[in-house]
């Protein structure tokens, strides 16, 4: 996995956590759901990149 891909995925995951936290704090269910979706998307991307790395070895 390229370093920049790792950074991008972690940034997306962190942004999702922030969105989720703000959504909870402000009782904004839509923002909270968007944050959870961003985190899930990031984790899926990380898993795909890990599989690619496993086949490169």
N, C-alpha and C positions, 0 to 999 in steps of 0.2 A: 504494500500500500504506500503510495507516495505520501511524503510528509505533509504536503499541502492539502491532500484529501483528508488526512487525519485531523488536521487543524480545522478544516471546513466542517467536518462532521461533528467535532466536539463543540465548535461555536454554535452550530445549529441546535445541538442537544442543550447547551447552556441557555441559549435564547428561549428554547421551549420551556425549560424549567422556570425561567424568569416570567414568561407569559403565564404559565400555570399559577405561579405564586401570586402574581398581580391579579389574576382572575379570581383566585380564592379570596384574596384580601378585599377586593372590591365587589365581591359577589356577582362577578360577570362570568356566567357559565360558558358563554361562547368563547371568550378569551382563554379560559381555563382549558376548554376542549381543544382549541388551536394549539396551545402549549403542549398538551399531551400528544397531539398528532405530530407536531414538529419533533418531539423526542422519539416517537416511534419511527418516523421517517429516517431520522439520523441513525438509529440503531440498525435498521434494515440496511442502510447504505454501508455501515461499518461491517455488517455480516457478509455482504456481497464482496466487499473489498478483501475481507479475510479469506474467503473461499478462493478468490483470484490469487491471492498470495500463496495459498497452499498448493495450487496447481503450478505456480511458477517455480517452486522449490524442487 
